[in-house]
Amino acid sequence: MSPLFPLTIMRKTPGFSFWRSLQWKICLASLTVNALYLGFLTYSREGKLSPSMPVESRRPSVVLRQGSFLGVELDDDYPQVLDAFLGIPYGLSTEGLGRFSLPVRVDDSKMVFDAGTYGNRCLSISGGPKQSEDCLKLDLYRPKVRIPGEKLPVLVDFHGGAFNGGVGDSSKMLSYMAAWSAKPLIAVSFSYRVGAFGFLPSTVMAKEGLLNLGLKDQELLLEWIQENIAAFGGDPKNVTLRGSSAGAHSVRSLRLKSLPFTAAAVFLYPLTPFLGKHAHGQADLLRWLQIRKLHFSPLYYHQPTKELQVGHHLMHNTDKPPPFARAILESGAATARAVYHYSNTLHRLQFREFLRELGCSSVPESRLLTKLRGYSAAEIQAASAKVFNKAQNSLKWPFQPVIEGEGGFIPISPIEAWKAGKWHKVPILTGYNTNDGAMFVPKNAETNDNFISFFVDLLPSLGSKDILELERVYPDPTKKARSKYKETRPGLGAQFKRLEQAYGHFAYIAPVRQTVHFASAGPSPIYLYQFAASSSVNGGADHGTHMPWVAHVPGLKKKSKTVDTISGMMNAYWTSFVTSGDPNLVPGRYPGRKKWPAYERSERKGVGRQGGEGQLLVFGEGNDEVAGGETKGIAVQSKGDRFAAEESEFWWNRTELFES
């Protein structure tokens, strides 16, 4: 990349003679520094950049604006050979002044990069190898054998992890999903900032426009897809967003907005001496200017210009077409769990706790961001993990996406967006697991008081009448002989089934059914599923257990013929939806598989009720072979949508209590 590049500096408000003077000083200084830097090559913090790296003819390669990349071939355990491009940056490092700042697009370059190994993952509560703040990386998989000139559909996967973990670890699983697709597709996974690094709700962050940074990382990734996917043979107009759990919540916020600026053009290069010890090149210069209320053109700096998130990305429709054609939301939705305003009491308390863990509670608000950027990444990570772990049992997770208000990434509550029709009317495939709540609740809950106190603590906005209705909808199995929540599995408390079902309904199943209710009233089809394999054993069809089945990973193929069939058909439905918009259209290896009907909502019970008249596909009901049993169950069947209908309506009627 040439060290000279145009950058437009802009003031938010006129009349600041100091800033006008500073602009001229920066301009003159930058011209001097540019003269000194002419002829030098841009450095790479990861050491992957080499000006003399030879292009190996046998390795897949691609030329982008940001440089040339050499990938690798993958053939172990795959039905076809894949080209893999690993660790490609879609944004600059978030180290130094990049911490708690908007993401920045990657520089132009003529260099050659090695994309043969996985890149850094974003720092998370779980820790682990290869985690770093230099983590805005993606992995891309495509078939080795392709028809020249054919534009392939693209699948973009948003990882889950409660917005505190996950860090793109599902990448390998995604490669199997692509390899087994009957029609070729390109699959992309990526890392985005999580925990306090990506989601730090507070008035401090709100004043600086820095809420929901992890979602804005995702936004930048989707812009990267639109700009670069054609170079890999992909079709930017045929993109499917897919998310599981928090990834599905993410796909719910696609935002489109423009920002007015006044401009004066200058040439700039890294002015590291002016920025202090935490400077990391030209990205930090831009962030330094940003922190001081100067803004610049999108030639270099990423502005939040498109609403993008799978549940969140799906919402907030505008006059501009979205950068995706369809969406897959697995055990997640726009209204899942609780989406609070950034000023909510819970967020304020957790932010104070985060500051206490760091030892900076007394720092004035005007100096707080500077102080936070001065800590080591390990210190921020440790404080983030401590706050999360303290809230783990109550499930009042910190560091979550928040409602920002007018002009923000999530301007209004998801339920308001649904009711106002502010969502993109694209085809949707969505569903849930029978036991989505099992992994989150205490297994030793024995009494009705245990059950009630769990929800009172989790959802303090529930009133006394709500609690009475909760007990009616979920009858106590120790008092009601006919309660369907009677626990019969060994080693579990008497209230476990009741508790895991109620929490699963609240957090995942009711929001999914709510998505189906609203979206099925639109012009595009929506397809609903239930994953039920192993639901009769301890843990059951737990949260996220469907994912290897959809990917059709080798381990499942070896379990049994029935498991192989269930997994293979799930992969066939999903990839048919990605490549055609219809889970039935591409026959693949299962041409005679059951037709998956689009969901049709019934209004027989009146507007505002979950009619339960639509059809869904149920996968693996009764099968327990993966859990060590011998029951084969039913591979796939079509059923009426009656599962948790009354319970879902209980939560649906109280959604607005959890979005304020």
N, C-alpha and C positions, 0 to 999 in steps of 0.2 A: 504494500500500500504506500502511495506517496505520502510523505509527512505533511504535505499541504492538503488541506481539505476545507471546503466552505462550511461555515457555520453561521447561523443567524442568531444574534443575541437580541433578546426582546425584553422589554420591561412590562410588568403587569400593570403599572400605573404610571402616568406621565408626571413630570414635575420634580423628579429627583435629580438635582444637579450633581450630587455625589456620584450616582450611578452613571450619569452621562460622562463625567470625568473619568470614572473607572473604566468605562468602555473604551475610551481613547487610549488610556494607559495599557490596557490589555491588548488592544490592537497593535500598538507600537512594540510592546514587549514580545508579542507572538510573532511578529514579522522578524524580529531579531533572532528569536529562538529557532524559527523555521530555517533561517539561513544556516544556522549551526547544525541543524539536523538533516539537511538535504543529503540524500544519498544513503542514509542509514536505513536499516530494515527494522520493521516492527518486531518486537519481541513476543515470545509466547511464554506465559507463566507456567505452562505444563511441560515445556520443553519439547513439544511435538513439532515445532516449526523448524524447518531446515531449508535454507535457501538453495542447497544443492541436492536435496533429496530426489533420487531418481524415480520416475514413474515406472512401476513394475507392470509389464504388459499383461501379466496373468491376473493381476488384482483388479477388481471392479473399481472404476474411478468416476468422478463427477466433478465438473467445473462450476463453481458458484461465484457470486459477487465477492464473497468473503474468502475465497481461495479454492484450491483443488484438494479433493479428499480421496484417499485410497482406502477402500473397504476390504472385506475378506469374504471368502466363500464359506458357507455352513452346509454340511451334508450329513452330520451324525444324527441318526434317529429321525431324519426328516423324510417325507415321501418325495420331496423334490429338493434340489439344491437351491439355496437362497444366497443372494448378495446381502451382506450386512454392512452398514455404515454406522459405526459406534462412536459415541462421545462427541458428536458434532455440536459445537456451541451455537445456540440460538440467541444468546444474550451475553454481554460481557460479565466478567466476574462481579459479584456483589460484595467483595472484600472492601476494606477501608471505608471511604465515603460512600461506597455502593451499598453498605449495610443500611437498612431502613431507608432506602431510596428507591425510586422507580427504576425498573429494568431498562437497560440500554442496549440497542441493537449492536451487532458485531461489525467491526471495521471492514472496509474493503481491503482486499489483499490479493496478491498474485502468487502467494506462497503455496507450497504443497504440504498437506497435513496427513498424518497417519490416523485413519479412522478404523483401526483394526482391533482396538480394545475398548472396553466400557470406560466411560468417563466418570468423573466424580459425581457422587450423589449429594443432595442437599442435606445439611445437618438436621438430624431429627432426635426425638427423645430417646430412641433406642441405641443411638450411636452406631458404631460399626466401621469397617474399613472403607477407605476411599470416600469419606465424607468431607466436604469442604464448602466454603462460601463461594468458591468458583465452581458453580454446579448447574448453571443453566444449560444443560446438555440434553441431546436427544439421541435415540437409537432408531435406526430405520432398517426395515427388512423388505426385500422385494424378490420375486422369483428370478432365478438366474436366466431361465429361458423365457423370452418374451417376444411378441410379434413386433417387429420394427415399426415405430410410429404409433403404436397403440397407447392410448392414454388410460392408465390404470386407476380404478377407484382407490381411495385412500381411507384408511382407518386410523384415527388418532385416539390413543388410549390415555385417559386421565387416571392416575393411580389413586387408590384410597389410602386410609390410614388416619382417619379422624382429624385431618389437617395438622397432625403432629408427627406423623410417621409415613411409612410407605415408600417414599423417596424413589419411585420408579423401579422397584425391585421386581415388578411383574413383567419386565422387558422380555426375558427369556420365554416366559409362558406365551407372550404375544406372538413370538416368532413361530410357535407351533400352530397357532390359529391361522396365521398367514400361509404356512406351508401346506396345511390340509384343505385350504379353500379350493373348491372345484374350478372357480374362475380366478385368474390372477388378481392380486391386490397388493397394495403397499401398506405396511403397518408401521406406525410411529409411536414410540413411547418416549416419555421425557420426565425430567425432574423439575420441580418448582419449589420455592421456599415454603417451609412449613414451620409450625411452632411459632415462637416469638419472632423469628426471623421473617416470617411471611404474614403473620396475623397477630398484630399487637393492638387490640382495640383500646383507644384512649383519646382524650381530648388533644393531647400533644400531637399524636399522629394525624388526627382529624384536621387540625389547624394547618398542617403541612401538606395535606392531600395525600397521605401515605397509608391510609387504611387498605386492607385487603390486598397487600402486595403480592401474595401468592397467586391471587386471581389475575393480577396484572401481568405476572410472569406467564401465565397461561395465555393471556391475550397476545403477548408478544410472540409466543410459540405459534399461535394460529396465523399471525401476520407472516411469520417466517414460512409457514406452509404455503400460504398464498403466493409468496414471492419465489420460492425455491423448488416446490415439489415437481414442477414440470421438468426440471433438469434431471430428475430421477426416473422420469417416465410416468409421473402421476398427473391426475387431472384435478386442478384446483377447484373446479366446479362440481366435483363429485367426491366430497369429503364427508365422512361419517364420524361424529364424535361419540366416544364410548367411555363410560365411567362406571365404576363399581363403588358402592358406599360413598365416601367423601368425594370420590371422582365423579359419581353420578350427581351428588349435590352440586359440584362445581359446574357441570355442564348446564346449569340452570340459569346463568346470568350473562347473556350476551349484550354488551352495552355499546351504543354508538353515539359519539358526541364529538363536536368540534370546539376548538378553543380560539377566541379572538386574540390576536397579538399585534403589536407594532414592531417593526423590524429595522435593523441596521446590520448590513452584512460585513463580516470581517473574516480573516483567516486565522485559525487557531491551531496550536499544537500543545502537547502537555507542558504546563507550566508548573512542574513538580515543586520547584523551590518555594513557590508561593503557597503551597497547599499543606505543608507540614508532613510529619513522619508517616501518616497513614495514606499518603497519596499513592495511587497505582496507575499513573498515566493519564491519557486524555479522557477516559471515562470519568475519573475523579475530578478533572477540571470542569466537566459539564455538570457533575453533581454539586461541586463547590459553588458554581454559579447558580444552580437550581436552589440550593439551600439559602442563598442570599437573594432569593426572589427574582432572579433573572431566568428567562425562558428562551428557548431556541427552536430552530426549525426542525422538522422531522427528517432532515437529511441525515442526521446522526442520532439524535436523541429520540427515544421511544416515548410518544405521548399516548395517553389512554384514549384511543380514538375509536375502538370497536368493542362493544359489549360481548364478551366471550366467556362462558363457563357452562359443563354439560347440562345440569339442572339450571344453574345460574345463567349459563350461556344461552339456554333455550328461551329465557324470559326477556322482557323489555323489547318488544318488537318496535322497529322504526321503519322509515320509508326505504332504507337501504337494505338490499338483500344480505342475508347472513353469510359468513364464510364457511358454511357447511350445508349439506343437502339433507341430512337425516341424523337421528340421535338414538343411542342405546343407553338406557339408564337401568342399572342393575342394583337392586336393593338401595335405592336412593331416589330423591326427588327434590323439587324446588322447596317444598314445605316440610322436608324431613327434619326431625328433632326440633330444635328451637333456633330461630334466626332473630337475634335481638338487635336493637339499636346500639351503636357503639357506646352510648352513654349509659346503658343499662347498669343497674347496681352491681350485678354479678361481674361484668367486665371491669368496672371501677375497682372492685375489691381484688380481683385477680391481678390487675395491673399493679396495684399497691404491693401485693404479695411478691410479685416479680421484682419490683424495685428493692424490697427488703432483702430478698435473696442475694441481690447484687451488692447491697450495702450502699445504695444511693437514694434512699427515701427522702433525704433532706435537700437534695439538689434542686435549685429553682427550675421551674418549667422552661424558662428561656434558655437554660444551659443543658437540659436533660438529653436531647438528641446527641449533642456533642459528647457528653459523658458516656452514653450508651455505645457510641461508635468507638470509644476508646478502650472498651473491654476486649479481651481476647474472645475469639469465637467459642473456645471451650467454656469460658465463663458464662456466656450467654446461653449456650447449649445446656449447661448444667442447671442454671436457674430455671430455664424453660422446662426441663424434665422434672425438677422438684415441684414446681407449681402444678404440672399436669398430674404427677403421681399422687399428690395430695387430693386431687379431685377425682381420681380414677374410680374409686368405689361408688361415689355418688353419681358418677357419669355427668357431672357438671363440668365438662371439658373446657379448659381455657383455650385461647388462641384460635378462634373460629371466625369465619366470615361474618360480617355485620352489615346492618342497614346503615347507609351513610347519609341519606337525605338527598334532596334535590341536587342533581348534577353529579352524584356519586356513582360508583361502580354498581352498587345495589341501592338504587334511589328510594324504592318503596318495598314494603314487605312482599314476599312471594305470593301470599294469598291475595293481596290487593292486585298484583300483576295478573294473576289468573282471572280474577273477577272482571278486570278491566279489559281482558282480551289482549294484554301486552305480552304475547309470546309468539315465537316463530312457528307458523303452521307447516311443519315438516313431518314426514313419516317418523314414527317413534316405535321402538321395540323396548319394552320395559317389563319388569317383574320382580319377584321376591322369592326368598327361601322360606320354607315352612317354619323354621326355627331361627329366624333372623336375630332374635334377641338372646339366644341361649348363652353365648360367650360373654355377655356383658353383666349378667345379674348373679347375685350370690347363690351358690348351689345348696346352701344349708338353710335357706329361709323356711321356717316352720310354722309361724303363726300369722294370723290376719294382721296383727300389728306390724309384723315385719313387712308385709305386703304394702300396707297403707303408708307407713313411714318412708318407704323407698320412694314413692311417688310424691309425697308431701315435700320431701327434701329436694328431689329432682326438679319439681315443678311447683314452686311456692305460690304461683298465681292460681292454682286450683283452690276453689272455695269449698265450704262444707257441703253444699249441695252437689258439687262436682264429685266429691269423695263418696257420697252416698250413692250416686249414680254409677260411679266406678265399681263399687261393691256389688251393685245389682247386675251390671253387664258382665263382671267377672266373679261369679259366685264362689264363695269360699269352699274349697273341696273338703275341708275338715268339718263343715257344718251342713253342706248340701250334698246328699248322697248321689244325686244325678249330675253334679257339676262335671262338665267336660274337661275340667282342669285338674282332675284327680291324678296324682302322681303315682305311677306303679313301677317305675324303673328303680333299680337298687342304687343305694348310695346317694340319693338326692332328697332334699328336704320336702316336706309335705306341700309347701307353697311354690316349689320351683317351677313346675309347669305353668301354673297360673301367672307367675311373675315373668317368666321368659316370654310367654305369649303376649302378655299385656305390654311389656316393653317393646317387643318386636313389632307389635301393631302400631304403637305410638311412634316409634322412631323410623320405621321402614315400610311396613305393609300398608298402613293407612295412607301415608303420603304417596306411595306408588298408585294405589287405587284412586286417590284424588287426582293425580296426573291423568290417569285413564279417563276419569269422569269428565274433566274439563277438555282434554285434548280430543276425545271422541266426538265432541260437538263441533269440531273444526272440519275443514275440507280434506285433510290428509289422514291416511290410515294409522291406527295405533294397534300394536300387537302385545298381548299380555301373557305372561307365563308364570308358573309356580314350579320351583325346584323342590322336590320332595324326597329325594333319595336319602336313605338312612334316617328318616325322621322318627322311626320307632326306637332308636337306640339313644344312649346318653349323648347329649350334644346335638344329635339329630341333624337335620339339614340346616346347619348353622350358617352364620353370616360369612359370606365369601367362599363357602365350600363348593359352589357351582363353578368357580372360575377355571380350575383345571379340566373340568368336564367340557366346557365350551372350547377350551384350547385343544382338547383331544391329545393330552400329553401321553407319552409312552407308558408311564406307570399305570394309568387307568386301563389302557388297552390290554395289559397283561392280567388284569384282575379276573375277568370272565367275559364270555361272549356277550352276555346281556349288558354288562357295564360298557363294553366296547361299543355296542350298538347305541346305547343311550347317549354316550359321549359323542360318538360320530354324528348322530343325527342333530344334536345340539349345535355342533360345529357347522353342520350343513345349513341349518336354519339361519344361524347368525351371519355366516359369510354370504349366504344368498341375499340377506337383507342389505349387507354392506355393498355388495356388487350390483344389486338390481333395485333395491328399495322394497323388495317383497321377499319374505322368508321362504316362499314356496316356489319362486320362479326358476331357480337354478337347481335341477334335480341332483346333480353330483353323484355320489356313491349310493344315494338312497332315493331313487326316482319314485318309489311307491310309498314314501312316507306320508303320514297323515297330514291333511291340509290344515294349515294354521289360519283360522278365520280372523279377519280384522274385527276388533272389538266394536260392538254397536251398543250404544247406551239406550236404555229404556227410561222413559219419563212417566211410566205408569204410576209410580209412587209419588210423583210430584217433583218439581224442581228443587234442587238442594239435597236430595237424598241419593244414597248410593243404591241404585236400582237393582244391582246384582243380576241383571238379565244378559249381560254380555258373555262371550265365550273366551276361554283361555286354554292354553296347553299346559298340561301337568307332566313333568318329566320325572321318571324313576320312582313313582309312588309304590311303596312296599318293598323296594329293593334295599337290602342291607349287606350286600356282598363286600363292599369296600370296608365296612365296619367289622368284617369277619364272619358275617352270617351266611346263610345259604338261600335265603328267600330272593327270588328273582324279581317279583313285583311286576309292574306294568311299565314298559319302556316309555311310551308316550300316549296320552289320551286327551281328548277334548272334553271340557267340562263347563258347566254354567258357573259364572262368577259369584259364588256364594260364600267363599272362604272369608271368615272374619268380617262379614258385611256389617252386622250390627255393631261390633266392636270398633270397626273403622269409622262408622258414623259418629260414635261417641267422641273419638279424637278429632274428627273433621269439624264437628260443631264447636270445638274449643281451640282451633288452630290460631285464631287471632290472639289468644291469651299468651301464646309462646312467640309472638312476633312483634315485640314492642320494646 
